[in-house]
Amino acid sequence: MTVPANVIWKLLTAIREQQPLVHNITNFVVMNNTANALLALGASPAMIHSSDEVEDFVTLSQALVINIGTLYSEQLAACKLAARRARTAGVPWILDPVGVGATPYRRAAVSALARLQPNVIRGNGSEIITLAEQTPAGQGRGVDSLHGSKIALDGARHLAVDIDAVVAITGAVDYVTNGRQVVAIENGHPLMARVTGLGCSATAVIGAFLAVERDTFAATVAALAVFGVAGEIAAERSPGPGSLQVMLLDTLYALDEATLSAKLRVSTAS
C-alpha cells in the first residue's frame, strides 16, 4: 500500500494550518537548518535540551525529535527523560541514530533509546544495518553511509518488527517499512548529499508529519516524499550546495499541490 498524492498534500496542508510544535533534541551542526526547515514547512520548532525542562516541554509539544549527532552525557540523559515522557503522554517521537556504528558509546546510547519505543527510526543504510545487527560493530564511518538504502531493507524490516516501529532508510532511494509493507520514494537529488544535515532535516520533517497524522507509516512516507520533491526541485534550480540549502527552504515554503503531484515518485516495493 502506498500513500497517494492527495493524502500527502492533505497532511502538508494540515501542518501549514495547525503549525504543530515540534520539540527537537538535536545536534549542534544542524540546529539552525533543522529549525528553518520546520518553519518553511509550516511547523513551529523548539530546541529544548536541558534535563531540567525537557519532560515539561514534551507535554506541550505535538512531536519529539531525538538526534544523536553531537552526543554527550548530559544530552543523552535529557533524551531518555524526554522519550519516556513522550511515551506516557502519547506524544509521537522519532529517533535519528546519527553515526551509530562509529563508537561503542553511540551503539549503547541508541540501544537504550530504541528500548524506549520510538514511533519512527530514520537513518542511512549503514545506521540501519548497525541497528539491525547485520554488520560487525564499528563499520560505520561517522555520519556517512557506507551502504546504500536497498541493501539495508531486510534489516529495516526485522528492526521494525523487533521494536514495533516504522523504519525509514534514506539514500538515493528512500524506503519506509513497518515490517510488512514497504514503500519506495525515488524523489531527491545527488546534490543533497553535499549539504550537511539534510538527513537530519528530513528526520525533523517526519516529526512534523507525525504531529498531524496518527498513521505513523503514512506520516513517514508523506514527509520523505515532500522533502524529496522539494530537494529535487531545489537542486534543479541551484548551481551548487550553498544555493541548494537556501532554495530548499524556499521550495518547502512554496510547494503547491500541482507541483507535488507532478513530481511525486512513490511506489510499493518488495
Rosetta blueprint (number, residue, H / E / L):
1 M L
2 T L
3 V L
4 P L
5 A H
6 N H
7 V H
8 I H
9 W H
10 K H
11 L H
12 L H
13 T H
14 A H
15 I H
16 R H
17 E H
18 Q H
19 Q L
20 P L
21 L E
22 V E
23 H E
24 N E
25 I E
26 T L
27 N L
28 F L
29 V L
30 V L
31 M H
32 N H
33 N H
34 T H
35 A H
36 N H
37 A H
38 L H
39 L H
40 A H
41 L H
42 G L
43 A L
44 S E
45 P E
46 A E
47 M E
48 I L
49 H L
50 S L
51 S L
52 D L
53 E L
54 V H
55 E H
56 D H
57 F H
58 V H
59 T H
60 L H
61 S L
62 Q L
63 A E
64 L E
65 V E
66 I E
67 N E
68 I L
69 G L
70 T L
71 L L
72 Y L
73 S H
74 E H
75 Q H
76 L H
77 A H
78 A H
79 C H
80 K H
81 L H
82 A H
83 A H
84 R H
85 R H
86 A H
87 R H
88 T H
89 A H
90 G L
91 V L
92 P L
93 W E
94 I E
95 L E
96 D E
97 P L
98 V L
99 G L
100 V L
101 G L
102 A L
103 T L
104 P H
105 Y H
106 R H
107 R H
108 A H
109 A H
110 V H
111 S H
112 A H
113 L H
114 A H
115 R L
116 L L
117 Q L
118 P L
119 N L
120 V E
121 I E
122 R E
123 G E
124 N L
125 G H
126 S H
127 E H
128 I H
129 I H
130 T H
131 L H
132 A L
133 E L
134 Q L
135 T L
136 P L
137 A L
138 G L
139 Q L
140 G L
141 R E
142 G L
143 V L
144 D E
145 S L
146 L L
147 H L
148 G L
149 S L
150 K H
151 I H
152 A H
153 L H
154 D H
155 G H
156 A H
157 R H
158 H H
159 L H
160 A H
161 V H
162 D H
163 I H
164 D L
165 A L
166 V E
167 V E
168 A E
169 I E
170 T L
171 G L
172 A L
173 V L
174 D E
175 Y E
176 V E
177 T E
178 N L
179 G L
180 R L
181 Q L
182 V E
183 V E
184 A E
185 I E
186 E L
187 N L
188 G L
189 H L
190 P H
191 L H
192 M H
193 A H
194 R H
195 V L
196 T L
197 G L
198 L H
199 G H
200 C H
201 S H
202 A H
203 T H
204 A H
205 V H
206 I H
207 G H
208 A H
209 F H
210 L H
211 A H
212 V H
213 E L
214 R L
215 D L
216 T H
217 F H
218 A H
219 A H
220 T H
221 V H
222 A H
223 A H
224 L H
225 A H
226 V H
227 F H
228 G H
229 V H
230 A H
231 G H
232 E H
233 I H
234 A H
235 A H
236 E H
237 R L
238 S L
239 P L
240 G L
241 P H
242 G H
243 S H
244 L H
245 Q H
246 V H
247 M H
248 L H
249 L H
250 D H
251 T H
252 L H
253 Y H
254 A H
255 L L
256 D L
257 E H
258 A H
259 T H
260 L H
261 S H
262 A H
263 K H
264 L L
265 R L
266 V E
267 S E
268 T E
269 A L
270 S L
